[in-house]
Amino acid sequence: MACSQEVHAHYGDKFTRTDACLYFIRGALFETFRKSLREKENAHEM
């Protein structure tokens, strides 16, 4: 996983698997939130 390697390079050895999971979940939630907002905006324009 290139993503976890980048995160590890940024945070160093203190970055644990739990941190990676939380980081990934937060990113996924943010993407879902952004998509739902965009869909609401598109529906509003129709």
C-alpha positions in Angstrom: 0.0 0.0 0.0 1.7 3.2 -1.2 -0.7 5.3 0.9 0.4 3.7 4.2 4.1 4.1 3.2 3.5 7.8 2.6 1.8 8.2 5.9 4.6 6.2 7.6 7.2 8.5 6.0 5.4 11.5 7.2 4.8 10.4 10.8 7.7 8.0 11.4 7.8 4.9 13.5 5.2 6.2 15.9 2.5 5.6 13.3 0.8 2.3 14.2 -1.7 0.1 12.4 -4.5 1.6 14.5 -3.6 5.1 13.3 -3.6 3.8 9.7 -7.1 2.4 10.2 -8.4 5.6 11.7 -6.7 7.6 9.0 -8.2 5.4 6.3 -11.7 5.5 7.8 -11.6 9.2 8.2 -10.6 9.6 4.6 -13.4 7.3 3.4 -16.0 9.1 5.5 -14.8 12.4 4.2 -15.0 11.2 0.6 -18.5 9.8 1.2 -19.6 13.1 2.8 -18.2 15.1 -0.1 -20.0 12.9 -2.7 -23.3 13.2 -0.9 -22.9 17.0 -0.7 -22.1 17.1 -4.4 -25.2 15.0 -5.2 -27.4 17.3 -3.2 -26.0 20.3 -5.1 -26.6 18.6 -8.4 -30.2 17.6 -7.4 -30.8 21.2 -6.3 -29.8 22.5 -9.7 -32.3 20.3 -11.6 
